[in-house]
Amino acid sequence: MSTTRPYPPGDRGPEPSGASGTSEGGAASAGASEGGAAGSSAAAVSPASPAGRQVRRLSFDGESGVVPLARDFTRQALYDWGWLPAATADQRAAAEDVLLVVSELVTNACLHAEGPDELGITCDNKVIRLEVSDKGTGQPSPRTPHRAGRPGGHGMFIVQRLCLDWGVVRTPGASGKTVWAELGAPA
């Protein structure tokens, strides 16, 4: 499932030469809600940290239609952070991969874990980290063997194929889990 890595989550190692440590999307004001995401859902925007790291959180408490809500929330973050509109095909593909992974993680929480509680998105100059928290006790894993011609059961296989890394975090003494996935920023 999750691989062992030489760097902490969200850190892909030393910056390549010529890379900038500045934030690309500018800082949004804390506590602002995302336009068009949903009327009553709580959307939190954190200002960029000195290292250019930005965080967004969306609570699904009492919401319906959570998969499109999560995609819209993520799409707005990608616009704010400069991933969209994409200037190249590679940048467009990277943004589409992020939206697909969000859809898969939220859908899995709906199907296997009584629905998602929260979506967290963290972005720095190298990695975007997606986190979906739920109250489920199950352990997500790609279906083995993967059978491409059969309907269903492809979600975690897709996540595994598109992401740099992914895994599950459980809080001792608490119910539920957080499924996280990391994707590389577009070039």
C-alpha positions in Angstrom: 0.0 0.0 0.0 2.0 3.0 1.2 5.6 3.1 0.4 8.5 3.9 2.7 10.0 7.2 1.8 13.2 9.0 2.7 11.4 12.3 3.4 8.4 13.3 5.6 4.9 13.4 4.1 4.6 16.3 1.7 8.3 16.8 1.4 9.8 15.4 -1.9 13.4 16.2 -0.9 15.7 19.0 -2.0 14.5 21.6 -4.5 15.7 21.0 -8.1 18.0 23.7 -9.3 16.1 26.8 -10.5 13.0 26.0 -8.5 11.3 28.8 -6.6 10.2 28.7 -3.0 7.5 31.3 -3.5 3.8 30.8 -3.4 2.2 30.7 -6.8 -1.4 31.5 -6.0 -0.9 34.3 -3.5 -2.4 34.1 0.0 -6.1 34.0 0.5 -7.7 35.4 3.6 -8.3 32.9 6.5 -11.8 31.7 7.0 -13.1 32.8 3.6 -15.6 30.4 2.1 -15.3 29.1 -1.4 -17.8 30.7 -3.9 -20.1 28.1 -5.5 -19.0 25.2 -3.2 -22.1 25.0 -1.1 -24.2 27.3 1.1 -23.8 25.7 4.5 -20.6 23.7 4.3 -17.6 25.0 6.2 -14.7 25.9 3.9 -11.5 27.1 5.5 -8.7 28.8 3.6 -5.4 29.2 5.3 -2.9 31.9 4.2 0.3 30.7 2.6 3.1 29.9 5.0 6.6 31.4 4.5 7.5 28.3 2.5 4.6 28.7 0.1 2.5 25.9 1.6 -1.3 26.5 1.4 -4.1 24.6 3.1 -7.8 24.3 2.4 -10.4 22.3 4.4 -14.0 21.5 3.6 -16.4 20.0 6.1 -19.1 17.7 4.7 -21.3 17.9 7.8 -24.9 17.7 6.7 -24.1 18.0 3.0 -25.5 15.9 0.2 -23.9 15.6 -3.3 -20.4 15.4 -1.6 -18.5 14.1 -4.7 -19.3 17.1 -6.9 -19.0 19.4 -3.9 -15.4 18.1 -3.3 -14.5 18.4 -7.0 -15.8 22.0 -7.1 -13.9 22.9 -3.9 -10.7 21.3 -5.2 -11.1 23.0 -8.7 -11.4 26.4 -7.1 -8.3 25.8 -5.0 -6.4 24.7 -8.2 -7.5 28.0 -9.8 -6.4 30.0 -6.8 -3.1 28.3 -6.7 -2.3 28.7 -10.4 -2.7 25.1 -11.5 -5.7 26.2 -13.6 -6.2 27.4 -16.2 -3.5 25.2 -17.4 -1.0 26.5 -20.0 0.2 23.1 -21.2 -1.2 19.7 -21.7 0.9 18.3 -18.9 -0.4 21.0 -16.5 -3.9 20.2 -17.5 -3.4 16.5 -17.0 -1.9 17.1 -13.5 -5.0 19.2 -12.5 -7.3 16.5 -13.9 -5.4 13.8 -12.0 -6.0 15.8 -8.8 -9.7 16.1 -9.5 -10.0 12.4 -10.3 -8.2 11.3 -7.1 -10.4 13.6 -5.0 -13.5 12.0 -6.6 -12.2 8.5 -6.0 -11.3 9.1 -2.3 -14.6 10.8 -1.5 -16.6 8.2 -3.4 -14.8 5.4 -1.4 -15.7 7.2 1.8 -19.4 7.3 0.6 -19.4 3.6 -0.4 -17.4 2.0 2.3 -17.3 4.3 5.3 -20.6 6.0 6.0 -19.5 9.1 4.0 -16.7 11.6 4.4 -16.3 14.0 7.3 -13.7 16.4 5.8 -11.5 17.0 2.8 -8.2 18.6 3.3 -5.9 19.9 0.5 -2.4 21.0 1.2 -0.2 22.5 -1.6 3.4 23.5 -1.8 5.6 24.1 -4.8 6.3 20.4 -5.3 3.4 18.3 -4.0 -0.4 18.5 -3.5 -1.7 16.3 -0.6 -5.3 15.3 -0.5 -6.8 14.0 2.8 -10.3 12.5 3.2 -11.4 11.8 6.8 -14.3 9.5 7.6 -15.6 7.3 10.5 -15.1 4.0 8.7 -13.2 1.1 10.2 -12.3 -0.6 6.9 -8.8 -0.5 5.3 -8.8 0.7 1.7 -6.7 -1.2 -0.7 -6.5 -1.8 -4.5 -8.5 -4.8 -5.6 -6.1 -7.7 -6.3 -5.9 -8.9 -9.0 -7.1 -5.8 -10.8 -9.4 -6.7 -13.6 -9.8 -3.7 -15.9 -12.8 -5.2 -17.8 -15.0 -5.6 -14.7 -17.2 -2.8 -13.3 -16.3 -1.3 -10.0 -13.4 -1.8 -7.7 -11.0 0.5 -9.6 -10.9 3.5 -7.2 -7.8 2.7 -5.1 -6.1 1.2 -8.2 -6.5 4.6 -9.9 -5.2 6.4 -6.7 -2.2 4.0 -6.6 -1.4 4.6 -10.3 -1.7 8.4 -10.3 -0.2 9.3 -7.0 3.4 9.6 -5.8 2.3 7.9 -2.5 -0.9 7.2 -0.5 -1.8 5.7 2.8 -4.1 5.6 5.8 -3.7 7.4 9.2 -5.7 6.3 12.2 -5.9 8.2 15.5 -5.5 5.8 18.5 -8.6 5.8 20.6 -10.7 7.5 18.0 -13.0 6.0 15.4 -12.4 6.5 11.7 -9.4 7.2 9.6 -7.9 9.7 7.1 -7.0 8.4 3.7 -4.3 10.6 2.1 -2.7 10.8 -1.3 0.1 12.9 -2.8 0.5 14.0 -6.4 3.3 16.0 -7.9 2.8 19.6 -8.9 2.8 20.3 -12.7 6.0 21.3 -14.4 
